[in-house]
Amino acid sequence: MLISVKRLRARIKTKAYHCLRCGAKTATFIFWATLYMIVMKMTIFKSNTTTVPVKDWAIPPDNYTKWMFQGPVIGDDEPETDSNQNQWLEPDNITVQELEQRVIRVQNVCRKRHLPSDTINNKEFFVDHLHNLVWCNVFKAASSSWLYKFNILGGYDRKFLGRTRQTPLMLARKKFPRPNAEELKDSINTPGVISLMIVREPFVRLLSAYRDKLENITPPYYRKLARAIVARHREDATKILGPIKSFGPTFYEFVAYLIHKHKEKDEKFTFDEHWAPYYQFCSPCAVNFTVIGKVETLKRDSAYVIQQLGLGHLLGRTTGDKRTRLRTVMNKSRDGKNTTSLMKYYFSQLNENLLKDLLNIYGIDFEMFGYDPNVYQSYVRK
């Protein structure tokens, strides 16, 4: 009997040993497999540009969304409408009147300021002869949204747009090459053609461009500019802001750079397209746009243009555009702050004199398109 008990205990110990050994091997395998997947997800999978198939091709695809979100987006559109709508409705009287007033305001400011009306900066225009549409592509002002629309109007398949690695701007230029000045004038003056320009609050656009191109890890094209700004203005910025850890220019340094270049009066110097003043970039005094849209009322203004030209059957989904909702969510989740908080944070780096000099550059844009610059007086340092 004693021998049986000893054998039983020996067998239990042996089986327990094997179970523990097997369990240890299993736990070790799970640990290393999990670690491997985490590393793969952070490296290989992250860099994989293959897009996931989109079920509803009326929604702009993932690579477009990724392209649009390369930099922070500041400023929300108007409240969302029912995403189940799929009809481009007739514009209401208030919308028509507001759009008419915007055009009149631009013309009045052109006369008041004696701005040139004979020269057109035609290089950023898109002319769609087939659909009677002319658009000035203002960067950082719904440009990606309308680039997608122009690529659809140009005949690109939605599935192709969903998987291509080419940027929307390059694709659009293949279908709509830059017009010369005469072609642009003829198109604008053709009866039935709608000429469109979309703007946003000038300093909101300026800050969005700064954060996208210069603040942190800048795109290769802007690294040289970022280094030049820091070399020129870092000493003065440090005296005012204290020690600066960032390699990219602060907002103070960026604004100081813009003001310095503006005061130089160098005829060869032109502002970068991402922060060039509207009245210079799109030549509204020479073009006399049919529609002046705004990012703040983007869905309504875009719907007006699409409805007037009868393009709804080509562009599909209406004002409940999923991509616009994604942009608003991205804006709020990325920073955890609303637009006003961001503007206060960055403009607190400036003083009243810098704000005054900055308005010497962008003041005409505020006046021409009906934005109020006075709010920034409460943001800057006294």
GITA-V831658 format. One record per run of one state. SS is the DSSP state (h for helix, s for strand, l for the rest). FROM is the first residue (numbers start at 1). TO is the last residue. If there is no record, write none. Layout:
[[SS/FROM/TO] [SS/FROM/TO]]
//
This chain:
[[l/1/1] [h/2/42] [l/43/43] [h/44/47] [l/48/61] [h/62/68] [l/69/92] [h/93/113] [l/114/121] [h/122/124] [s/125/128] [l/129/132] [s/133/136] [l/137/142] [h/143/153] [l/154/157] [h/158/163] [l/164/167] [h/168/175] [l/176/180] [h/181/188] [l/189/193] [s/194/199] [l/200/201] [h/202/213] [l/214/219] [h/220/241] [l/242/250] [h/251/264] [l/265/277] [h/278/281] [l/282/283] [h/284/287] [l/288/290] [s/291/294] [h/295/309] [l/310/311] [h/312/315] [l/316/321] [h/322/335] [l/336/338] [h/339/347] [l/348/350] [s/351/351] [h/352/369] [l/370/373] [h/374/378] [l/379/380] [s/381/381] [l/382/382]]
//
